[in-house]
Amino acid sequence: MFNRAYVEITNVCNLRCDFCPGTVRPAGFMTVADFAAAAAALRPYTDYLYLHVMGEPLLHPDLESILAVAHEQGFRVCLTTNGTLLPRRGPALLAAPALRKVSVSLHSFEGNGGTDATEYLNGVWAFAAAFAGEGRLCALRLWNEGGKETQNQAICRLLSEKCGQDAENLPADPLGNRRLAPGLYLERAPKFDWPALDAPAQNVTFCHGLRRQIAVLWDGTVVPCCLDGQGVMALGNIFTTPLPEILQSPRAKAIYDGFSRREAVEPLCRRCGYAARFTP
């Protein structure tokens, strides 16, 4: 069993954030039928689907149908968005019973050179307050500490006005999360470097890929984790090969066994700034 499975319903995005490497893979959208097939294959392995690897999921024209399929198959769904489309697509999210958590990457505003976050944050907050008000979870992310952080103070000031508290100085839990309202959190975390084969090697000895998570790209390619946005560590295709066979492939077993002995066997894993966090 995995804690979660990431399903990339599209790798198309409406932004070009300076912290995001983008992808050289062909652009595309997973069809509803393909999503249903991927979800069915994943169902014995997890209760949670995360609709994100690369791309902006709110761009998918059949998002409502995809969320309905997830509900029919008994999944709990989490979704990550840059938040720019929430004023338009928010009603569809509110109407989806399978959707448990929405995470909004507020740092994408700065990552696109934004200077006045008022209109953007008004749209995000209107959705977030309504969503959390229904007893679900919404996380507003500032995952850029140690980066430019040019807009963080302004964003926190606007959030403070919305929630009636000092958002920047609220007590944080061990993960750096601050409770703005019931079910609504500000998540702060350091900026990390995406893995890339041409990046410097880091002291990576462990990762939760193939232990707590797995990812499926929009074309069905199975990869060990949500940070392989280029499909470098392709293990097979969920549309053509049974998932048990993919998970027992020599490459998958080598990755799993390598981390069991605290060794990153894949060159991409050795260059992952996020996985380096798990190294003491």
Accessible surface in RSA format (square Angstrom, percent):
REM  Atomic radii and reference values for relative SASA: ProtOr
REM  Chains: A
REM  Algorithm: Lee & Richards
REM  Probe-radius: 1.40
REM  Slices: 20
REM RES _ NUM      All-atoms   Total-Side   Main-Chain    Non-polar    All polar
REM                ABS   REL    ABS   REL    ABS   REL    ABS   REL    ABS   REL
RES MET A   1   151.77  78.6  93.72  62.0  58.05 138.2  84.42  71.8  67.34  89.2
RES PHE A   2    19.94  10.0  13.39   8.3   6.55  17.0  14.51   8.8   5.43  15.5
RES ASN A   3    76.34  52.6  60.48  58.4  15.86  38.2  16.46  39.6  59.88  57.9
RES ARG A   4    68.22  28.6  68.22  34.8   0.00   0.0   3.08   4.2  65.14  39.5
RES ALA A   5     0.05   0.0   0.05   0.1   0.00   0.0   0.05   0.1   0.00   0.0
RES TYR A   6    22.72  10.6  22.72  12.9   0.00   0.0  10.08   7.6  12.64  15.6
RES VAL A   7     0.24   0.2   0.24   0.2   0.00   0.0   0.24   0.2   0.00   0.0
RES GLU A   8     0.39   0.2   0.01   0.0   0.38   0.9   0.39   0.8   0.00   0.0
RES ILE A   9     2.03   1.2   0.98   0.7   1.05   2.5   0.98   0.7   1.05   2.8
RES THR A  10     1.49   1.1   0.00   0.0   1.49   3.5   0.00   0.0   1.49   2.2
RES ASN A  11    11.76   8.1   0.58   0.6  11.18  26.9   0.06   0.1  11.70  11.3
RES VAL A  12    43.12  28.4  39.19  35.5   3.94   9.5  43.12  37.5   0.00   0.0
RES CYS A  13    59.72  45.2  33.64  37.5  26.08  61.3  16.53  41.9  43.19  46.6
RES ASN A  14    61.67  42.5  28.02  27.1  33.65  81.0  28.78  69.3  32.89  31.8
RES LEU A  15    46.75  26.0  30.39  21.7  16.36  41.1  36.31  25.5  10.44  28.1
RES ARG A  16   154.14  64.7 140.09  71.4  14.05  33.5  79.98 109.3  74.17  44.9
RES CYS A  17    13.60  10.3  11.28  12.6   2.32   5.4   0.28   0.7  13.32  14.4
RES ASP A  18    92.86  65.0  54.40  54.1  38.46  90.9  45.79 107.8  47.07  46.9
RES PHE A  19    60.26  30.1  43.15  26.7  17.11  44.5  50.29  30.5   9.96  28.5
RES CYS A  20    33.37  25.2  28.87  32.2   4.51  10.6   6.69  16.9  26.69  28.8
RES PRO A  21    63.20  46.1  34.47  31.4  28.73 104.4  46.28  38.2  16.92 105.1
RES GLY A  22    17.53  21.6   0.00   N/A  17.53  21.6  17.23  47.3   0.30   0.7
RES THR A  23    39.14  27.8  10.22  10.4  28.92  68.9  10.96  14.7  28.19  42.6
RES VAL A  24   137.58  90.5 106.22  96.2  31.36  75.6 113.39  98.5  24.19  65.6
RES ARG A  25    33.06  13.9  20.91  10.7  12.15  28.9  23.15  31.6   9.91   6.0
RES PRO A  26   104.95  76.5  93.41  85.2  11.54  41.9 104.92  86.6   0.03   0.2
RES ALA A  27    78.03  71.7  48.50  74.8  29.53  67.2  48.80  68.7  29.23  77.4
RES GLY A  28    10.89  13.4   0.00   N/A  10.89  13.4  10.89  29.9   0.00   0.0
RES PHE A  29    75.67  37.9  61.33  38.0  14.34  37.3  61.33  37.2  14.34  41.0
RES MET A  30     1.47   0.8   0.00   0.0   1.47   3.5   1.35   1.1   0.12   0.2
RES THR A  31    74.03  52.7  68.95  69.9   5.08  12.1  71.07  95.5   2.96   4.5
RES VAL A  32    40.41  26.6  37.76  34.2   2.66   6.4  37.76  32.8   2.66   7.2
RES ALA A  33    76.26  70.1  60.80  93.8  15.46  35.2  68.31  96.2   7.95  21.0
RES ASP A  34    50.92  35.7  50.89  50.6   0.03   0.1   0.20   0.5  50.72  50.6
RES PHE A  35     0.28   0.1   0.28   0.2   0.00   0.0   0.28   0.2   0.00   0.0
RES ALA A  36    30.37  27.9  29.01  44.8   1.36   3.1  29.33  41.3   1.04   2.8
RES ALA A  37    52.46  48.2  38.03  58.7  14.43  32.8  46.98  66.2   5.48  14.5
RES ALA A  38     0.45   0.4   0.10   0.2   0.35   0.8   0.45   0.6   0.00   0.0
RES ALA A  39     0.19   0.2   0.00   0.0   0.19   0.4   0.04   0.1   0.15   0.4
RES ALA A  40    56.04  51.5  43.57  67.2  12.47  28.4  45.54  64.1  10.50  27.8
RES ALA A  41    31.93  29.4  16.82  25.9  15.12  34.4  28.76  40.5   3.18   8.4
RES LEU A  42     0.01   0.0   0.01   0.0   0.00   0.0   0.01   0.0   0.00   0.0
RES ARG A  43    74.13  31.1  70.03  35.7   4.10   9.8  33.90  46.3  40.23  24.4
RES PRO A  44    93.66  68.3  65.31  59.5  28.34 103.0  77.14  63.7  16.52 102.7
RES TYR A  45    44.65  20.8  44.56  25.4   0.09   0.2  33.14  24.9  11.51  14.2
RES THR A  46     0.11   0.1   0.11   0.1   0.00   0.0   0.11   0.1   0.00   0.0
RES ASP A  47    65.12  45.6  63.05  62.8   2.07   4.9  12.11  28.5  53.01  52.9
RES TYR A  48    50.34  23.5  50.34  28.6   0.00   0.0  37.39  28.1  12.95  16.0
RES LEU A  49     0.00   0.0   0.00   0.0   0.00   0.0   0.00   0.0   0.00   0.0
RES TYR A  50    39.26  18.3  39.26  22.3   0.00   0.0  20.27  15.2  18.99  23.4
RES LEU A  51     0.59   0.3   0.05   0.0   0.53   1.3   0.05   0.0   0.53   1.4
RES HIS A  52    52.09  28.5  50.09  34.8   1.99   5.1  36.31  37.4  15.78  18.4
RES VAL A  53     1.77   1.2   0.00   0.0   1.77   4.3   0.26   0.2   1.51   4.1
RES MET A  54     9.56   4.9   6.29   4.2   3.27   7.8   7.26   6.2   2.30   3.0
RES GLY A  55    13.39  16.5   0.00   N/A  13.39  16.5   0.24   0.6  13.15  29.5
RES GLU A  56     2.94   1.7   2.51   1.9   0.43   1.0   0.64   1.2   2.31   1.9
RES PRO A  57     2.89   2.1   2.61   2.4   0.28   1.0   2.89   2.4   0.00   0.0
RES LEU A  58     0.04   0.0   0.00   0.0   0.04   0.1   0.00   0.0   0.04   0.1
RES LEU A  59    48.20  26.8  33.40  23.9  14.79  37.2  35.08  24.6  13.11  35.3
RES HIS A  60     1.54   0.8   1.54   1.1   0.00   0.0   1.54   1.6   0.00   0.0
RES PRO A  61    94.38  68.8  67.08  61.1  27.30  99.2  75.07  62.0  19.31 120.0
RES ASP A  62    60.53  42.4  58.01  57.7   2.52   6.0   3.95   9.3  56.58  56.4
RES LEU A  63     0.00   0.0   0.00   0.0   0.00   0.0   0.00   0.0   0.00   0.0
RES GLU A  64    87.36  50.2  79.75  60.3   7.61  18.1  50.39  97.5  36.97  30.2
RES SER A  65    52.00  43.9  46.08  61.5   5.92  13.6  14.72  31.4  37.27  52.2
RES ILE A  66     0.00   0.0   0.00   0.0   0.00   0.0   0.00   0.0   0.00   0.0
RES LEU A  67     2.92   1.6   1.85   1.3   1.07   2.7   2.17   1.5   0.75   2.0
RES ALA A  68    47.46  43.6  39.62  61.1   7.84  17.8  46.67  65.7   0.80   2.1
RES VAL A  69    19.54  12.9  19.54  17.7   0.00   0.0  19.54  17.0   0.00   0.0
RES ALA A  70     0.00   0.0   0.00   0.0   0.00   0.0   0.00   0.0   0.00   0.0
RES HIS A  71    92.71  50.7  84.45  58.7   8.26  21.1  53.25  54.9  39.46  45.9
RES GLU A  72   137.00  78.7  98.16  74.3  38.84  92.5  46.01  89.0  90.99  74.3
RES GLN A  73    48.32  27.0  32.30  23.6  16.02  38.1  27.76  59.1  20.56  15.6
RES GLY A  74    45.70  56.4   0.00   N/A  45.70  56.4  31.83  87.4  13.87  31.1
RES PHE A  75     6.28   3.1   0.00   0.0   6.28  16.3   0.00   0.0   6.28  18.0
RES ARG A  76   132.27  55.5 132.22  67.4   0.05   0.1  23.48  32.1 108.79  65.9
RES VAL A  77     0.00   0.0   0.00   0.0   0.00   0.0   0.00   0.0   0.00   0.0
RES CYS A  78     3.84   2.9   3.84   4.3   0.00   0.0   3.76   9.5   0.08   0.1
RES LEU A  79     2.66   1.5   0.00   0.0   2.66   6.7   1.17   0.8   1.49   4.0
RES THR A  80    17.48  12.4  17.25  17.5   0.24   0.6   6.32   8.5  11.16  16.9
RES THR A  81     2.82   2.0   0.00   0.0   2.82   6.7   2.82   3.8   0.00   0.0
RES ASN A  82    12.72   8.8   9.82   9.5   2.89   7.0   8.81  21.2   3.90   3.8
RES GLY A  83     1.39   1.7   0.00   N/A   1.39   1.7   0.00   0.0   1.39   3.1
RES THR A  84    52.02  37.0  30.05  30.5  21.97  52.4  33.42  44.9  18.59  28.1
RES LEU A  85    23.97  13.3  22.89  16.4   1.08   2.7  23.95  16.8   0.01   0.0
RES LEU A  86     2.20   1.2   0.00   0.0   2.20   5.5   0.00   0.0   2.20   5.9
RES PRO A  87    93.14  67.9  58.97  53.8  34.17 124.2  69.86  57.7  23.28 144.7
RES ARG A  88   155.21  65.2 132.01  67.3  23.20  55.2  73.47 100.4  81.74  49.5
RES ARG A  89    23.62   9.9  22.90  11.7   0.72   1.7   6.72   9.2  16.90  10.2
RES GLY A  90     2.19   2.7   0.00   N/A   2.19   2.7   2.19   6.0   0.00   0.0
RES PRO A  91    86.55  63.1  79.67  72.6   6.88  25.0  82.18  67.8   4.37  27.2
RES ALA A  92    16.84  15.5   5.13   7.9  11.70  26.6  11.93  16.8   4.91  13.0
RES LEU A  93     0.00   0.0   0.00   0.0   0.00   0.0   0.00   0.0   0.00   0.0
RES LEU A  94    51.00  28.4  39.96  28.6  11.04  27.7  40.13  28.2  10.87  29.2
RES ALA A  95    81.70  75.1  49.03  75.7  32.68  74.3  61.98  87.3  19.72  52.2
RES ALA A  96     8.64   7.9   4.12   6.4   4.52  10.3   8.64  12.2   0.00   0.0
RES PRO A  97    94.71  69.0  60.81  55.4  33.90 123.2  70.20  58.0  24.51 152.3
RES ALA A  98     6.92   6.4   0.00   0.0   6.92  15.7   4.48   6.3   2.44   6.5
RES LEU A  99     0.87   0.5   0.00   0.0   0.87   2.2   0.10   0.1   0.76   2.1
RES ARG A 100    90.39  38.0  86.80  44.2   3.59   8.6  22.94  31.4  67.45  40.9
RES LYS A 101    48.08  23.5  48.08  29.5   0.00   0.0  10.45   9.4  37.63  40.1
RES VAL A 102     0.00   0.0   0.00   0.0   0.00   0.0   0.00   0.0   0.00   0.0
RES SER A 103     4.93   4.2   4.85   6.5   0.08   0.2   0.18   0.4   4.75   6.7
RES VAL A 104     0.00   0.0   0.00   0.0   0.00   0.0   0.00   0.0   0.00   0.0
RES SER A 105    16.44  13.9  16.44  21.9   0.00   0.0   7.15  15.2   9.29  13.0
RES LEU A 106     0.00   0.0   0.00   0.0   0.00   0.0   0.00   0.0   0.00   0.0
RES HIS A 107    14.23   7.8  13.09   9.1   1.14   2.9   2.92   3.0  11.31  13.2
RES SER A 108     2.59   2.2   2.52   3.4   0.07   0.2   2.10   4.5   0.49   0.7
RES PHE A 109    30.47  15.2  24.04  14.9   6.44  16.7  29.98  18.2   0.49   1.4
RES GLU A 110    10.34   5.9   9.40   7.1   0.94   2.2   3.06   5.9   7.27   5.9
RES GLY A 111     5.11   6.3   0.00   N/A   5.11   6.3   1.32   3.6   3.79   8.5
RES ASN A 112    61.52  42.4  26.73  25.8  34.78  83.8  25.34  61.0  36.18  35.0
RES GLY A 113    56.98  70.3   0.00   N/A  56.98  70.3  34.91  95.8  22.07  49.4
RES GLY A 114    20.78  25.6   0.00   N/A  20.78  25.6  17.00  46.6   3.79   8.5
RES THR A 115   115.03  81.8  92.31  93.6  22.72  54.1  62.79  84.3  52.24  79.0
RES ASP A 116   103.96  72.8  85.14  84.7  18.83  44.5  36.28  85.4  67.68  67.5
RES ALA A 117     2.37   2.2   0.03   0.0   2.34   5.3   0.03   0.0   2.34   6.2
RES THR A 118    58.07  41.3  58.07  58.9   0.00   0.0  44.20  59.4  13.87  21.0
RES GLU A 119   149.88  86.0 141.74 107.2   8.13  19.4  57.58 111.4  92.29  75.4
RES TYR A 120    28.88  13.5  15.90   9.0  12.97  33.8  25.77  19.4   3.11   3.8
RES LEU A 121     0.92   0.5   0.92   0.7   0.00   0.0   0.92   0.6   0.00   0.0
RES ASN A 122    64.91  44.8  59.81  57.8   5.10  12.3  21.36  51.4  43.55  42.1
RES GLY A 123    15.91  19.6   0.00   N/A  15.91  19.6  13.81  37.9   2.10   4.7
RES VAL A 124     0.24   0.2   0.03   0.0   0.21   0.5   0.03   0.0   0.21   0.6
RES TRP A 125    31.94  12.8  31.87  15.4   0.07   0.2  19.78  10.5  12.15  19.7
RES ALA A 126    66.84  61.5  50.18  77.4  16.66  37.9  58.95  83.0   7.90  20.9
RES PHE A 127    10.31   5.2   4.41   2.7   5.89  15.3   9.47   5.7   0.83   2.4
RES ALA A 128     0.00   0.0   0.00   0.0   0.00   0.0   0.00   0.0   0.00   0.0
RES ALA A 129    43.56  40.1  32.22  49.7  11.34  25.8  34.71  48.9   8.85  23.4
RES ALA A 130    45.44  41.8  30.75  47.5  14.69  33.4  42.26  59.5   3.19   8.4
RES PHE A 131     0.00   0.0   0.00   0.0   0.00   0.0   0.00   0.0   0.00   0.0
RES ALA A 132     8.74   8.0   2.93   4.5   5.81  13.2   2.94   4.1   5.80  15.4
RES GLY A 133    67.14  82.8   0.00   N/A  67.14  82.8  33.06  90.7  34.08  76.3
RES GLU A 134   101.91  58.5  67.29  50.9  34.61  82.4  40.36  78.1  61.55  50.3
RES GLY A 135    71.27  87.9   0.00   N/A  71.27  87.9  37.30 102.4  33.97  76.1
RES ARG A 136    36.71  15.4  32.91  16.8   3.80   9.0  27.65  37.8   9.06   5.5
RES LEU A 137    55.28  30.8  55.28  39.6   0.00   0.0  55.28  38.8   0.00   0.0
RES CYS A 138     0.76   0.6   0.00   0.0   0.76   1.8   0.50   1.3   0.26   0.3
RES ALA A 139     1.54   1.4   1.54   2.4   0.00   0.0   1.54   2.2   0.00   0.0
RES LEU A 140     0.17   0.1   0.17   0.1   0.00   0.0   0.17   0.1   0.00   0.0
RES ARG A 141    38.68  16.2  38.68  19.7   0.00   0.0   0.09   0.1  38.59  23.4
RES LEU A 142     0.26   0.1   0.26   0.2   0.00   0.0   0.26   0.2   0.00   0.0
RES TRP A 143    59.76  24.0  52.76  25.5   6.99  16.4  50.87  27.1   8.88  14.4
RES ASN A 144     8.52   5.9   8.52   8.2   0.00   0.0   8.29  20.0   0.23   0.2
RES GLU A 145    56.43  32.4  53.31  40.3   3.12   7.4  16.26  31.4  40.18  32.8
RES GLY A 146    76.19  94.0   0.00   N/A  76.19  94.0  38.86 106.6  37.33  83.6
RES GLY A 147    29.98  37.0   0.00   N/A  29.98  37.0  11.85  32.5  18.13  40.6
RES LYS A 148   120.00  58.5  92.99  57.1  27.01  64.3  75.81  68.2  44.19  47.1
RES GLU A 149    62.06  35.6  49.92  37.8  12.13  28.9  12.05  23.3  50.01  40.8
RES THR A 150    90.80  64.6  59.46  60.3  31.33  74.7  60.50  81.3  30.30  45.8
RES GLN A 151    23.80  13.3  23.80  17.4   0.00   0.0   0.13   0.3  23.67  18.0
RES ASN A 152     4.21   2.9   4.21   4.1   0.00   0.0   3.81   9.2   0.40   0.4
RES GLN A 153   125.74  70.3 123.36  90.2   2.39   5.7  30.59  65.1  95.15  72.2
RES ALA A 154    25.05  23.0  23.53  36.3   1.52   3.4  23.53  33.1   1.52   4.0
RES ILE A 155     0.68   0.4   0.68   0.5   0.00   0.0   0.68   0.5   0.00   0.0
RES CYS A 156     1.68   1.3   1.55   1.7   0.14   0.3   1.68   4.3   0.00   0.0
RES ARG A 157   141.92  59.6 135.43  69.0   6.49  15.5  60.54  82.7  81.38  49.3
RES LEU A 158    27.96  15.6  27.85  19.9   0.11   0.3  27.85  19.6   0.11   0.3
RES LEU A 159     0.17   0.1   0.17   0.1   0.00   0.0   0.17   0.1   0.00   0.0
RES SER A 160    25.13  21.2  21.33  28.5   3.80   8.8  18.43  39.3   6.69   9.4
RES GLU A 161   125.42  72.0  91.48  69.2  33.94  80.8  48.60  94.0  76.82  62.7
RES LYS A 162    78.19  38.1  50.48  31.0  27.71  66.0  21.56  19.4  56.63  60.3
RES CYS A 163    26.52  20.1   0.24   0.3  26.27  61.7   7.02  17.8  19.49  21.0
RES GLY A 164    68.29  84.2   0.00   N/A  68.29  84.2  36.72 100.8  31.57  70.7
RES GLN A 165    72.93  40.8  60.63  44.3  12.30  29.3  33.35  71.0  39.58  30.0
RES ASP A 166    76.98  53.9  66.59  66.3  10.39  24.6  36.48  85.9  40.50  40.4
RES ALA A 167     0.00   0.0   0.00   0.0   0.00   0.0   0.00   0.0   0.00   0.0
RES GLU A 168    57.04  32.7  52.34  39.6   4.70  11.2  15.40  29.8  41.64  34.0
RES ASN A 169   113.15  78.0  84.34  81.5  28.82  69.4  25.87  62.3  87.29  84.4
RES LEU A 170    27.97  15.6  22.74  16.3   5.24  13.2  23.79  16.7   4.18  11.3
RES PRO A 171   117.14  85.4  96.94  88.4  20.20  73.4 108.70  89.7   8.44  52.5
RES ALA A 172    50.61  46.5  16.51  25.5  34.11  77.6  17.93  25.3  32.68  86.6
RES ASP A 173    63.34  44.4  49.15  48.9  14.19  33.6  33.72  79.4  29.62  29.5
RES PRO A 174   143.31 104.4 100.12  91.3  43.19 157.0 113.26  93.5  30.05 186.8
RES LEU A 175   141.99  79.1 122.37  87.5  19.62  49.3 127.91  89.8  14.08  37.9
RES GLY A 176    18.20  22.4   0.00   N/A  18.20  22.4  17.41  47.8   0.80   1.8
RES ASN A 177    28.15  19.4  23.72  22.9   4.43  10.7   1.28   3.1  26.87  26.0
RES ARG A 178    39.81  16.7  39.70  20.2   0.11   0.3   0.11   0.2  39.70  24.1
RES ARG A 179   131.44  55.2 120.93  61.6  10.51  25.0  42.15  57.6  89.29  54.1
RES LEU A 180     2.98   1.7   0.00   0.0   2.98   7.5   0.12   0.1   2.87   7.7
RES ALA A 181    31.57  29.0  27.14  41.9   4.43  10.1  31.57  44.5   0.00   0.0
RES PRO A 182    93.91  68.4  88.45  80.6   5.46  19.9  90.29  74.5   3.62  22.5
RES GLY A 183    15.39  19.0   0.00   N/A  15.39  19.0   8.87  24.3   6.52  14.6
RES LEU A 184     1.47   0.8   1.47   1.1   0.00   0.0   1.47   1.0   0.00   0.0
RES TYR A 185    70.27  32.8  70.27  40.0   0.00   0.0  38.80  29.2  31.46  38.8
RES LEU A 186     0.00   0.0   0.00   0.0   0.00   0.0   0.00   0.0   0.00   0.0
RES GLU A 187    18.91  10.9  18.91  14.3   0.00   0.0   4.23   8.2  14.68  12.0
RES ARG A 188    21.90   9.2  16.03   8.2   5.87  14.0   2.74   3.7  19.17  11.6
RES ALA A 189    16.28  15.0  13.88  21.4   2.40   5.5  16.28  22.9   0.00   0.0
RES PRO A 190    75.36  54.9  75.26  68.6   0.10   0.4  75.26  62.1   0.10   0.6
RES LYS A 191    87.70  42.8  67.38  41.3  20.32  48.4  42.25  38.0  45.45  48.4
RES PHE A 192    34.97  17.5  22.55  14.0  12.42  32.3  28.45  17.2   6.53  18.7
RES ASP A 193    83.95  58.8  79.52  79.1   4.42  10.5  22.83  53.7  61.12  61.0
RES TRP A 194    51.04  20.5  39.65  19.2  11.39  26.7  34.51  18.4  16.53  26.8
RES PRO A 195    16.16  11.8   4.04   3.7  12.12  44.1   4.04   3.3  12.12  75.3
RES ALA A 196    36.82  33.9  32.57  50.3   4.25   9.7  36.82  51.8   0.00   0.0
RES LEU A 197    97.01  54.0  76.76  54.9  20.25  50.9  76.87  54.0  20.14  54.2
RES ASP A 198   137.08  96.0  98.68  98.2  38.39  90.8  50.58 119.0  86.50  86.3
RES ALA A 199    27.10  24.9  18.10  27.9   9.00  20.5  22.48  31.7   4.62  12.2
RES PRO A 200   113.04  82.4 100.90  92.0  12.14  44.1 112.25  92.7   0.79   4.9
RES ALA A 201    67.92  62.4  39.74  61.3  28.17  64.1  39.93  56.2  27.99  74.1
RES GLN A 202    68.28  38.2  49.88  36.5  18.41  43.8  20.48  43.6  47.80  36.3
RES ASN A 203   108.36  74.7  94.63  91.4  13.73  33.1  41.08  98.9  67.29  65.0
RES VAL A 204    10.24   6.7   0.00   0.0  10.24  24.7   0.00   0.0  10.24  27.8
RES THR A 205    34.96  24.9  34.96  35.4   0.00   0.0  30.22  40.6   4.74   7.2
RES PHE A 206    29.93  15.0  29.93  18.5   0.00   0.0  29.93  18.1   0.00   0.0
RES CYS A 207    18.82  14.2  18.82  21.0   0.00   0.0   0.60   1.5  18.22  19.6
RES HIS A 208    43.00  23.5  42.95  29.9   0.05   0.1  30.84  31.8  12.15  14.1
RES GLY A 209     1.83   2.3   0.00   N/A   1.83   2.3   1.83   5.0   0.00   0.0
RES LEU A 210    13.82   7.7   5.36   3.8   8.45  21.3   5.36   3.8   8.45  22.8
RES ARG A 211    55.16  23.2  39.31  20.0  15.85  37.7  21.14  28.9  34.01  20.6
RES ARG A 212   102.62  43.1 102.62  52.3   0.00   0.0  32.08  43.8  70.54  42.8
RES GLN A 213    27.30  15.3  27.30  19.9   0.00   0.0   0.33   0.7  26.96  20.5
RES ILE A 214     0.01   0.0   0.01   0.0   0.00   0.0   0.01   0.0   0.00   0.0
RES ALA A 215     0.00   0.0   0.00   0.0   0.00   0.0   0.00   0.0   0.00   0.0
RES VAL A 216     0.01   0.0   0.01   0.0   0.00   0.0   0.01   0.0   0.00   0.0
RES LEU A 217     0.80   0.4   0.80   0.6   0.00   0.0   0.80   0.6   0.00   0.0
RES TRP A 218    55.01  22.1  53.39  25.8   1.62   3.8  51.92  27.7   3.09   5.0
RES ASP A 219    60.69  42.5  49.04  48.8  11.65  27.6  20.33  47.8  40.37  40.3
RES GLY A 220     0.00   0.0   0.00   N/A   0.00   0.0   0.00   0.0   0.00   0.0
RES THR A 221    22.09  15.7  21.95  22.3   0.14   0.3   6.76   9.1  15.33  23.2
RES VAL A 222     0.00   0.0   0.00   0.0   0.00   0.0   0.00   0.0   0.00   0.0
RES VAL A 223     0.00   0.0   0.00   0.0   0.00   0.0   0.00   0.0   0.00   0.0
RES PRO A 224     3.60   2.6   3.60   3.3   0.00   0.0   3.60   3.0   0.00   0.0
RES CYS A 225    15.54  11.8  15.54  17.3   0.00   0.0   2.28   5.8  13.26  14.3
RES CYS A 226    26.81  20.3  25.02  27.9   1.79   4.2   2.81   7.1  24.00  25.9
RES LEU A 227    21.38  11.9  18.32  13.1   3.06   7.7  18.43  12.9   2.95   7.9
RES ASP A 228     1.47   1.0   0.48   0.5   0.99   2.4   0.98   2.3   0.49   0.5
RES GLY A 229     4.79   5.9   0.00   N/A   4.79   5.9   2.42   6.6   2.37   5.3
RES GLN A 230    59.18  33.1  45.94  33.6  13.24  31.5  32.39  69.0  26.79  20.3
RES GLY A 231    15.80  19.5   0.00   N/A  15.80  19.5   2.61   7.2  13.19  29.5
RES VAL A 232    50.23  33.1  31.78  28.8  18.45  44.5  38.48  33.4  11.75  31.9
RES MET A 233     4.81   2.5   4.81   3.2   0.00   0.0   4.81   4.1   0.00   0.0
RES ALA A 234    45.04  41.4  33.67  52.0  11.36  25.9  33.67  47.4  11.36  30.1
RES LEU A 235    16.53   9.2   0.00   0.0  16.53  41.5   4.10   2.9  12.42  33.4
RES GLY A 236    27.58  34.0   0.00   N/A  27.58  34.0  25.07  68.8   2.51   5.6
RES ASN A 237    39.34  27.1  37.10  35.9   2.25   5.4  15.51  37.3  23.83  23.0
RES ILE A 238    15.69   8.9   0.34   0.3  15.34  37.0   0.34   0.2  15.34  41.6
RES PHE A 239    64.90  32.5  29.24  18.1  35.66  92.8  34.56  21.0  30.34  86.8
RES THR A 240   112.92  80.3  75.39  76.4  37.53  89.4  74.97 100.7  37.95  57.4
RES THR A 241    36.23  25.8  32.65  33.1   3.58   8.5  13.02  17.5  23.21  35.1
RES PRO A 242    85.57  62.4  72.80  66.4  12.77  46.4  84.70  69.9   0.87   5.4
RES LEU A 243     4.17   2.3   1.24   0.9   2.93   7.4   1.24   0.9   2.93   7.9
RES PRO A 244    75.44  55.0  72.32  65.9   3.13  11.4  75.13  62.0   0.32   2.0
RES GLU A 245   107.74  61.9  97.68  73.9  10.05  23.9  41.68  80.6  66.06  53.9
RES ILE A 246     2.46   1.4   0.91   0.7   1.55   3.7   2.46   1.8   0.00   0.0
RES LEU A 247    30.10  16.8  21.35  15.3   8.76  22.0  21.35  15.0   8.75  23.6
RES GLN A 248   118.32  66.2 105.72  77.3  12.60  30.0  42.75  91.0  75.56  57.3
RES SER A 249    22.64  19.1  18.11  24.2   4.53  10.4  22.50  47.9   0.14   0.2
RES PRO A 250   116.01  84.5 105.62  96.3  10.39  37.8 111.65  92.2   4.36  27.1
RES ARG A 251    92.16  38.7  85.71  43.7   6.45  15.4  42.81  58.5  49.35  29.9
RES ALA A 252     1.64   1.5   1.17   1.8   0.47   1.1   1.29   1.8   0.34   0.9
RES LYS A 253    94.53  46.1  92.58  56.8   1.95   4.6  56.80  51.1  37.73  40.2
RES ALA A 254    47.13  43.3  38.11  58.8   9.02  20.5  46.55  65.6   0.58   1.5
RES ILE A 255     2.12   1.2   1.67   1.2   0.45   1.1   1.75   1.3   0.37   1.0
RES TYR A 256    93.20  43.5  93.20  53.0   0.00   0.0  53.31  40.1  39.88  49.2
RES ASP A 257    65.62  46.0  62.83  62.5   2.79   6.6  17.68  41.6  47.94  47.8
RES GLY A 258     0.00   0.0   0.00   N/A   0.00   0.0   0.00   0.0   0.00   0.0
RES PHE A 259     2.97   1.5   2.97   1.8   0.00   0.0   2.97   1.8   0.00   0.0
RES SER A 260    57.96  49.0  32.96  44.0  24.99  57.6  30.28  64.5  27.67  38.8
RES ARG A 261   144.00  60.5 116.10  59.2  27.90  66.4  68.64  93.8  75.36  45.7
RES ARG A 262   134.99  56.7 122.21  62.3  12.78  30.4  45.56  62.3  89.43  54.2
RES GLU A 263    79.73  45.8  76.14  57.6   3.59   8.6  30.23  58.5  49.50  40.4
RES ALA A 264     5.09   4.7   0.38   0.6   4.71  10.7   0.38   0.5   4.71  12.5
RES VAL A 265    44.31  29.2  22.87  20.7  21.44  51.7  25.48  22.1  18.83  51.1
RES GLU A 266    16.53   9.5  16.22  12.3   0.31   0.7   2.04   4.0  14.49  11.8
RES PRO A 267    58.46  42.6  58.46  53.3   0.00   0.0  58.46  48.3   0.00   0.0
RES LEU A 268     6.67   3.7   6.32   4.5   0.35   0.9   6.32   4.4   0.35   0.9
RES CYS A 269    14.07  10.6  10.66  11.9   3.41   8.0   4.63  11.7   9.44  10.2
RES ARG A 270    87.63  36.8  87.63  44.7   0.00   0.0  32.48  44.4  55.14  33.4
RES ARG A 271    54.57  22.9  53.21  27.1   1.37   3.3   1.55   2.1  53.03  32.1
RES CYS A 272     8.90   6.7   8.90   9.9   0.00   0.0   3.10   7.9   5.80   6.3
RES GLY A 273    12.27  15.1   0.00   N/A  12.27  15.1   3.85  10.6   8.42  18.9
RES TYR A 274    65.69  30.7  65.69  37.4   0.00   0.0  28.04  21.1  37.66  46.4
RES ALA A 275     3.60   3.3   3.20   4.9   0.40   0.9   3.54   5.0   0.06   0.1
RES ALA A 276    26.96  24.8  17.21  26.6   9.75  22.2  17.52  24.7   9.44  25.0
RES ARG A 277   101.56  42.6  65.58  33.4  35.97  85.6  51.89  70.9  49.67  30.1
RES PHE A 278    73.27  36.7  52.55  32.5  20.72  53.9  58.61  35.5  14.66  42.0
RES THR A 279    26.29  18.7   9.94  10.1  16.35  39.0  10.16  13.7  16.12  24.4
RES PRO A 280   164.81 120.1  96.69  88.1  68.12 247.6 138.99 114.8  25.82 160.5
END  Absolute sums over single chains surface
CHAIN  1 A    12170.5       9339.9       2830.5       6940.8       5229.7
END  Absolute sums over all chains
TOTAL         12170.5       9339.9       2830.5       6940.8       5229.7
